[in-house]
Amino acid sequence: MAKKNFLEKKDVCIVSYAETKIDRTTGKTAYELAAEVAEELFAKTKMKPADIDGVGFSVPISECSNPFWSNYATDYLGISPTWLQTSDLGGASCIANVARGAMALQNDMCETVMLIGADAPSTKWSANYGAYRNEFWEPTGINGPPGAFGLLYQRYMAQHDLDFRGLGALAVAQRNGAVVNDLAYDKFRQKITIDDYINSRQISSPLRLLDSVMFCDGGNGVIMMKTERAKKLGFKNLVYPISYSEMTNFKCADQTPDITLSAHSVSGPDALQLAGLKASDISMFHPYDDFLIAVMLKLEQIGFCKRGEGSQFLRDTDLSPTGALPINTGGGQIGAGQPGLAGGGLNLVECVRQLMGEAKGRQVPNPKNGMVTGIGVIPYGRNWGTGNVMILSK
């Protein structure tokens, strides 16, 4: 069945964004961090809690044992929504919420949507993973995501050439973004070299320390509304989601799948086709980046380069804000720190900031659009549970 692009009319837009400082063991709760995000959004838009009637959250690791998180959080913020949801797609939740928020607005379930990702996992960890993970991973000593991604590296290296200096170039480019990002985790705000990456200790062979994300406390969010209403209210610097595609449980019926192939091989080309674009038309790339190989695989599967050529592409391409393909210009999660399972919002907010022309010290010259991706869940024996892609434009 041919898929319809429900975002093609640009009838829904993002009018503002907010982001907290990223830090570790802050002692703050997800509620407090969500309130910081909301406070900044209210200040920027001159709105009040009573003006917000739609809210979407990403599940926080620090509150995931709380079955009424979204109810309590909106109560804490003083909001009485007519549309409310929490997405549990991990790092894919943020752009998934943008898509769902757009549909809620288009169907008049609400007028003004606030989307928030806030989490304090380095202060409080409440996760208790189920399914295959505790049955097959933990008894054998697989060390969570680093262990799974170490296996992913090994499989990729059995299939293709992997130039680690290409991954090092990506690590350097993202760290350069963090250096000029005042909100990045302070300990990451110092430059590194490709040799620093190569020489960083291996934690799940061949995955290195500088391949890896560090979970932190923090929050981020956006406000959305119909474009017609935004213009009536006087908002002028608007960002439009123009296409979206998502898939969960890619090849789940296959018990021996190619673990180097993910749902982005479907959702990436689909999002491009819906927007009437090619990969070469994308002005900047803001991929979910828990590990460097995740960025590389998405470049291959979405169509920026051929499969097996990702590390060479990274090595030979200028990834800086003024380069051929700027990637995660604010540092991404690897460069700036990952605010728990709310991490996907960091990539979205940087894309919106760039499209609004407000990325001080790292602005991409006149970007026409940006692509944001999400990764949700690391299942046993297969690739990522959810792979989604959103394209946004001015």
N, C-alpha and C positions, 0 to 999 in steps of 0.2 A: 504494500500500500504506500502510495506517495505521501510523504510527510509534509504537512503545511507549516510554514514558518510563522508562528503566532506573534513574532516580534518584528515582522517586516515593515509595519506601518510606522514604527517609531512613536507609537502612541503612549508609551510608558518610558519614564526616564529616571535617572538618578540625579538628585539635586544637591546632595551634600554627602560628605564622608567624614569619618573621625577615627582616630587611632590613639591608643595610650602608649606610654613608654613601655618597652619590653624589658623585663627584669626577672630575676630568680628569687625564690623564697621571700616574696614580698610581705607575706603575712596577710595579704588581702584576699577576700573571697571573690568568687565569680560575680556575686551580686554587686560588690563594690566596683569592680572593674566594668561591669555593664553600666553602672550608674555614671562612671567617668565618661564612657563613650556617649551615652545619652545626653549628658550635660554639654559636651562639646557640640553634638548635633543640634541641640536646642539653641545654643549660643550662636551657631553659624546661621541657622535658618530663622531665628527669632520666633520659633514655635514653642509650645508648652506641651506637657504630657496630655492635656485634654485634646490636642490637635492630632494625636496619633491614634488611629483606630485599627491598624494592622501591625502585627509584630511577628517576626520569625527569628528563631534562635538556632544556633548549632549546639549539639549536646556537649556540655563541658565535662571533661574527665573528672574535675573536682566536684561535680554535682550529679554525676550520672547514676548514682544510687538513689537519687531523689525523684520519685515518680511524678512529682508536680512542679518540676523546675520552671516551666514556662508560666504556669499560673502564679507561683510565688514571685518570680522575677518581675513580671509585669505589675504585680501588686506593689512590689518594692519600688518600682519606677513611677508608680502613680498613674498607670495606664489602664483603661478599660477597653480592650480591643474587641472588635466584632469579627476579626480574623486572627487566629493565633495558631502557630505550629512550631514544633521543634524537629529538626532534621537530624537523623543519626547516620549520615553517610560519611562521617569522619571529615577528612579534608576536602571532600566533594560537596559538603553541606552548604557552603557559602554561596557558590554560584547556583546551586540547586535552589536555594532560597530566593535568589534574585528571580529565577524563572517562575517559581511558584508565587512569589509576591506579584509579579507581573500579571499572572493569570487571575489572581484575586482582585487586582485593580481593574483589569479589563472586564471582569464579571460583576463589578460594583459591590463586592463584598466589603470593601473599605475604600477610603479616599487617600490615606497617607500611611505608607508602610515604613516601619523601622526594622532593619535587619541587624542583628547583633551577634557577634561571636566573642565571648568573654570566658576566660578560664584561668585557673591558678593551679596547674598540675604540679608545679615544683613546690607549692605550699601544701596542697592536699591532693592525694591520689586515691580515687574511689573506683577505679576500673576493675572489673572482674570478667575477663573474657571467657567466652564459652565455646561451644561447637568443637571443631577439630583442634583448636589451639591448645587447650589444656589436656586433651587426650593424646595428641601426637607430638606437639612441639615441646612442651615443658618437661615431660619425662625424659626426653633425649637430650635436654640441655640447650636447645636452640634459644639463643638469647634475644627473643622478641624480634622486632623489625631488623636490627642489624644482622642477626643470623639469617633471616629470610633473604635480605638483600645481598648478603655475601654469597648465598647459593645462586641468586639471580646473576650476579657478576660471573660466577664460575660457569654457568650455563651459557651466558652470552659469549664468553671467551672461547668456549668450545665450538661455537658457531661462526664467530667473526673475529677479525682483528680488533683489538682494543688498544688505542694509544692513550695511555694514562696522562700524557701531557695535554691532551685535549680536555680531559676532565679537570686537570689542573688549571687550564685557562678559564674554564667556567667558574671554578672555585675562586680564582683571583678576581674575575669580573664581578661576581656577586659580593665578595668582600669589599671591593672598591665602592660598591653602592652603599654598603653598611657604614663605611667610614664617613660618608657625607650625609648619613641619615641620623638626625638627632634622636630619633625614637628607637634606634637599634640598641640591643644589649651592649652596654658600655665595654665589656671585656672583648667584644668582637670588633670594636671600632679602631682596628689597627690593620695596616696592609699586610698581605702575605704574598709570597712568590710561588711560582709553579714548583720550584724545588722544595719549598715548605710543604706543599701538598704531597709531593712524591715521598718525602722523608717522614711524613706524619705516621704515627704508629698504626699498624694494622689491628683492627679490633674484631674482624670476621673475614678472614683472608678471602680475597684481596681488598676488601672494603677498609678504607682508612678512616682515621678520626676526622679528617677534613672533608671526607665524603658525606659526613653525617650531620643531621639536625640536632639541636639541643632544645628540649622542651622547656618553656619558660612561662611566666605569668604575663597576661596582657589581654587586650581587647581591641575590637575594631567594629565598624558598622557603617551603614549607609541609610539614607532616606530616599524613598521612591514615591512617585505619584504619576498620575496621568499627565502627559505632556501639556495638554490643553490647560489643565489646572495649574501646572507649574508656571506657565507663561502668564496666566491671570494673576498669580501671586507675586510676579515680578522676578522669578528666578531666570537668569540669563545664561549661566554657564552650565549647560545640561550635557549629560552623558547618556547615550542610548544603548541598551543591550539590543543587538540586532539579529543574533541567532544563538541557538542553544541546542545541544544534543547530549544525551546521557545514556549510559548502559550499565546495568549492574549484573554481576555474576556471569561475566563473559566466559563462554564455553564451559559452563559449570557441569554439564552432563559428560564432558570428556574427562576421564580419570587420569589421562596422561597427556595433558596439553603442553604446548610450547609455552613455557613460563616467561619467555622474553616477549611474547605478544600479548597486548592488553586491549581493553575495550576502547582505548583511544584510537586504535586502528579503524574503528567504526565511527565513534563520535566525533573525532577530529575532521576527517573528510566530510562527514555529514554536516557539521556546523559550517564549514567553508562553503559547501554546495548551497546550503540554505541562504547564506549571505551573498551568494553570487561572487565569491572570491576564490583565489588560489593562495597557497601558502606564501608565495612570493609577494602577495599584496599586503601581508600583515606588517604593520609598522613596528610592532614590539610584541614581545612574548613574555607572559607572566605565569609560568607554569608552577603548579604545586611541586615543591622541592624538598621532600623529606630526605632524599639521598640524591647525589649527583646523577647516578645512572637513570633515575626516573626522568630527569629533564632530557637526557640524551635519547632514551627510548621514545619519548613523546615526539621529539624532533623528527625521528625516523618514521614513526607510525602516522603522524599527522600529515607528513609530506614535505617537510622542509629539506630533507635529504633522503637518500635511499637507505633501506635497512642494511645494517652492517657498516655504515659510513658515518655514524653519529659522532664518534670521537674525532675523526678527521675534520668533520664540519666544524666542530667546536674549536679545534686547533687553528683552523684556517680562516675563521670568521671573526670580524670585529664585533664583540658582544657589548661594547660600551654604549652609553646613551646616544652617542653620535655615530655609532657604527652601523653596519649593514643590518644587524638584527639585535637590537638591545634586549637583554634578558634580565628579568628581575632586578630592575634598576635601583631599587632601594635596599638591595641585599638579599631579597628573598628570605625564606625561613632559615636556610643554612647560614646566610650571612648576618641576618638581623636577630635570629632567635625565633622559635616556634611557640606561639601562644596556645599551647595545648591543642585540643581537637578543633579549636577555633582558628587554627593556622591558615586555612585557606582564605580567610578574609584579608590577611596581610597582602596576599598577591592581588586580590581584587582591588583593595583600596589604593595600592600603588598604581594600578592601571588607571583608575578613575582620577587620581591625583595628576598623573601625566596628561591625560586627555583634557583636564581642566587647566593645564599649563602652570601647575603650582608645585612642581617637583624641584624646589630650590637646590641648586648645586649639582643636579643630575637630570635636568630636563631634556627629554627627547625633542629635537627640533620639529615642531609642527606635526605631531603624529596624527594620522587620519583615523587609526583604529588600534585596537589592542586585543590580543587573545589571552584568556585566562583559563587554566585547567584545574581540575580537582582529582585527587586520588582518595578513595575511601576503602578502608579495610585491607588487611594483608591476609588472605586466606591460606589455608594449608594446601600445598601442592599445586597452586594455580597462581595466576597473576592477580593484580589488584581487584578487589571486589566491585568497586564503582570507578568508572572513568568518564568524566564529563568535560565539556568544552563550551566556553561562551566567548562570543566576539562582541566587543563594544566599540562604539564610534562616537565622534562628536555630534 
